[in-house]
Amino acid sequence: MRLAMTLMVRDEVDVVAAMLEHHRAQGIDVFIVTDNGSVDGTVEAIERFAQTAEVDLRHDPVHRKQQSATVTRMARDAHSQHGADWVINADADEFWVPTREAKLRERFATVPREIGTFQVPVVDLTGTPALNGTGFDRLIWRDLRPLEQLQLAGLHAHSTPNAVHIGDPEIVVSQGNHEVSRPAGKLPPEGPGIEVLHLPWRSWNQFAKKVENSGKAYEANPEMTPSPNHHGMRDYRRWSEGTLLSTYVARHPSAAELAAGRELGWFTEETRLSTSGLPAVPDQPLEDHENLLRQGRAVIAREWENTRQLEALNAELREFHRKLSEVEKALDSSEAEVASLRARRLVRIVDHLRHRSSRVFASSPRPVKHRPQDPGE
């Protein structure tokens, strides 16, 4: 069995070396990596890793959010050029791990190829925010907060599962790596025994750069029309408004929230990355943390209030359009009825005129036809 991992990266130097080392240790045979114009040393880190591992490094400096097309090419080449039996399409902030004893390689060996594709759950890790750093020693809590609690922290939902597929020269990978073109098969009752540990906001500097890069890339591609509520575009709007730092801090639980959440099962400890010995950038604390937390929660509260008001206005607008549609239908019906009455009245008038004209014609004296006089008479 041959395992391949695809990776599209841009400015991920704080975590990319650790991510690659982790997955090599988990049994990945070949890495197909496309760098999207990094300027922070990401390419150099990948090149150092490639000295001791099988890496197909490519370069695509265009910033137009073309992830689906780029990953699709890599995923197809994983099979046609590298002979992959299974293909994992990953991001630099994702660490794929087995949920049961063994490595990823052993877990994939238990999944029948006939399944074709299956989805793997993604678990976001949270903890204390920081200015810089990879965050392995800070982000040690599995974020299991219910939806309403996530929304209070300025988040709309947990991360979406990722799709894994067998080698396929015609596969199509969706934007975000969450779906592929092959239909999913039925997994055994115990599941594949695989999950993803996700570090979506490792540090403020990394997160701010990612939001700015992503937002500008979406703006540069008119073919991409994400919803304003798309998490990337929402954060880009906060970046533009100058509220991203405080809302970045606010999405992390405070010490009190973490303690209460642990009692409720919203946060469970996850230390596999912190104890892995993987290379990491040291953490640098974020100053004025408590004040930023209060500011961020206030911003989020205003955003949700604005959202509720907008939803209420939209509901009123929908009701207005519904009533307007009813009035227009009634008016159309009335106009049709009036037209029908007019048509019937016109018919009656014409019939009446015809009747009168026939009577007049009948009562009028008929002209006498004079016979021409015979000259002999």
N, C-alpha and C positions, 0 to 999 in steps of 0.2 A: 504494500500500500504506500502511495506517495501523497503527502499532504503539501498543499501550496497555500500561501497567504498573500493576498494583494493589499496594497497600502498606498493611499494618496496622501501626501503630507505637504504642509507649508509651515515653516517656522515652528518646529516642534523639538528644538534641541534639548529642552529640559527633560524630555521623557522618551525620545525615540530610541536611544541606545538601550535603555532598560526594557522597553517594549520588545525590541528585537531579540535581546538576550533571553528574555522570559520565554518567548515562543520557540526559540531554538531549543531551549531546555525542555520544552513540552513536546518536542518531536516534530516540529515543522521542518520539511525538507528543503523548500525553496521559497524565497521571498521575492515577489514582483512589486517593485516600489516605483511610483511616479512622484517626483518632486515637482511641486507647483510654484517654482520660483522662490524658494527659501533664501533668506539673506542673513540668517542668524547662526549658521554653522550646522544646520540639519544635514545638508548634503555630505559634509566632511565626516559627520558621525556615522552616516550610513556607509560611506566608503571605508571607514576603519572596520566596521562590522563585516563588510564584504570580503575583507582579507582572510577571514576564517570561516565564512559561511557562503552558501550559494545564493547570490543576490542578482536579480535582473533589474538594474537601476536605469530608470528612464527620466526624461525631463520634459515638462510641459509648462512653460512660463506664462501661459495665457490665464488671466484671472477673470473668468466669466461663469464661474460656478458650474463647470462642465463635469461634475463628478460622475454622473451616471454613465456618460459616454466613455470617460477615461477608465473607470473601474470595469465596465463591460469589456473593453479591449483587453485589459489585464486578465480578467477572469477567463476569457476565451483562450488567450495565449497560455494560461496556466495548464490547460489540457493539451492544446495543439503543439506547443513548443516545449513544455516541461513535463508532459505525461502525468499530470495530477489526477488522482482518483477522487479526492475531495478538495474543495476550494473554500477557504475562509476569506471573506472580504471584510477587512477590519479598518479601524481608525487608530491613530497613534495613541489616543487616550484610553484604549480598550485592552484589557488583559484577560484573555480567554483561559478559563481554568476548569478542571473537572470538579464536579460536586461530590464525587465519591473517590475513594483511594485509586490512584493510578495517574497517568498523564493523559493529555489530550489525545495522544497517539493511540493509547489503549482504548479510550472511550470511542474514538471514531472506528476502531476495528470491530466494535460490537454493533455498529449501525449497518443494517443491510443496504447495499447500494440501490436496491430496487425502490427505496423510499424517494430517491432523487433529490429532494430538498427538505429541510426542516428549519424551524425557527428556534433561536436560542435566547433565553431571557437575559436582559441587561439590567444590572444592579448598579445604581449610582452610589458612589461613596462620598460621604460628607464629613465635616469636622470643623476645625478652626480655619478661617480665612488667613491669607498671608500675602505679603507684597510680592515675594519671589519664592521659588522652590518647587520641587516635584510633588511634595506633599505626602509621600509614603508614610511618614510618621505622624501626620496630622489627620489625614482623611482615612480614618480607621473605623467608620461607622456605616453600616448598610442603611441607606435611607429608605425606610418603609412607611413614611408618613402617609396618612390617608389624603385623598385629593383635596379636601377642604383646607387641610393644614399646609399642603404645598402651595395652594393659591394665596394663603395669607403670607407666605414667604416670597411671593412674586413668581411662582412657577406654575405652569398650566397642567403638567402631567409628568409622570416618570418617563424614563427613556423607553423607546419602542424596541421590541425584540429585533434581532438581526437574523438574516437568512443565510444558511449554509447550503451548498449544492455540490453534486458530483461534477466531475470534469465534463464539460459540454462545450463544443466549439460554436454553438449558436445561442448560448445563454445571454440574457439581458438582465442587468442589475439595475434596480431602481435608484433614484436619488436617495442617498442616506444609507444604502445597503440593507434596507429593511425587507425588501421583497425581490424575487427573481422571477423570470418568465416560466420556469418549470412549475407544474403543479406539485404541491406538497403531498408526501406520502404519510402513512399512518405509523407513528412511532410505537415501540413497545410500551406497555403500561408504565414501566419505571422511567421512561423518557431516556434521552441520550446521556444524561449525567454531565451536562456541560452548561456553564453560564459565563457571563462576561462581567468583570469588575471594571466599572467605568469611572474615570476621573475627569468629568466635564469642565470643572473650573478649579484647576490646580493652584493657580495663584492669580492675583489681580493683574500683573503685567502680562502674563500669558493670555488670560481671558480677554482683557481689553483689546489686545492685538488681534485675537481671533475674531472678536465681534466686528471690529473695524474692517478687517480683511474680507470677512464673509459678506457684510453688508454692501461694501463697495463692489464686490464681485457680482452680487445679485443686481445691483444698479447697472452694471456694465453689460448685462445680458437681458435684452428686452423679451427674449423668449421664455425667461423664467419669471413667473408671476406668483410668488408665494403670498399667502394670506398675510394681512397686517398682524394677525395673531400668531403667525409662525414664530417659534421661539427666537430664531436668529434675527428676524426683522424687528421683533419687539425689543430685543436687547440693542439692536442698532439704533432704534429710535431713542432709547435711553442714553446711548452713547452720544447721539447728536444733541440731546437736551441737557447733557452734563449730569445725569443722575445715575449713570451706570455703576460708578464706584460704590455708592451707598446701597444700591439694589443688589450688587454683587455680594456685599457683606450680609445683607438681609436674608439672602437665600440660605445662609448657614445658620444652624440652630445656636441660640445663646447657651451659656452654661446651664441656666435654669431649664430651658426648653429641652436640652439634651438629657438632663437628669430625669425630668418628668417623662420624656419620650421613651427612655429606656424602661421605665416601669410599665409603660403601656405597650411595649413591644414595637415601637416605631423606629427604634435604633438598636441594632445588634452589632456586636463587635466583629470586625473583619480585619485580621492582622497578617494575612498571608503576604501582602506586598511589603509591609513594614519589616517583616522578618526574613525576606527573600534574599537579602544581600545584593540586590540589583543596584547598579550605579544610579545616583540621584543627585540633583542640585540641592544644596542645603537651603532650608527654609529661612526666610527673613520676615519677621513679624510686621504686621500692619499697624501703624500708629493710629490712635484715636478710634480704636475699634468700636467701643461702646457708643460713642456719639454717631459714628457712621451707621451703626445698626439702627439707632432710633430714627435717623434721617431716612434711611432706606425703607423702614416699615411705614413711615408717614407717606413717602412717595407711593408705595404700593397701595396703601389704603386709598389715596386719591385716585390712583389708576382704576381700582376696582369700583369706586364710586362713580367715576366718569363712565366706566363700562356699563354699570347698572343704569345710569341715566340715558346713555345711548341706546341700550336695549329697550328701555321704556319708551323712548321716542320712536324707535323702529317699530315697536309693537303698536303704538298709536298710529303711525304712518300706515302700517299694514291694515289696521282696522278701518282707517279712512279710505284706503284704496278698495277694501272689501265693500264698504257702504257705497262708495262712488260707483263701483261696478254694478251693484244692485240697482242704483238709480238709473244708470245708463241702460241697463237691461229693461227696466220698467219704461223708460223713455222710448227705447226702441220699439217696445211692444205697443205703447200708446201711439207712436207715429205710424206704426203699421196698421193699427186699428183705425186711426184717422184717415189714412190713405185708402183703406178698404171702404170706409163710410163714404168718402168722397167719390170713389169709383162707383159705388152702388147708387149714390145720388145722381151722378152724371148719367148713369144708365137710365135711371128713372126719368130724368129730364129729357133725354133723347127719345125715350119711348113715348113720353107725353107729347113732345113736339111732333113726332111721327103720327101719333094718334090724331092730334088736332089737325095736322096738315091733311091727313086722309079724310077727316070729316069735312073740312073746308072744300076739299076737292070734290067730295061726293055731293055737297049741297050747291055747288056753283052751277049755273045754267050752262048747258053744253052748247057750244057754238053750232048754228045751223049751216049745214053745207048747202050752198046754192048751186043748182045744176046750171051749167052754161046754157043760155037761150039759143034755141035753134033759129037760125036766120030765116027759116021758112015759116016759122010760126007768126 
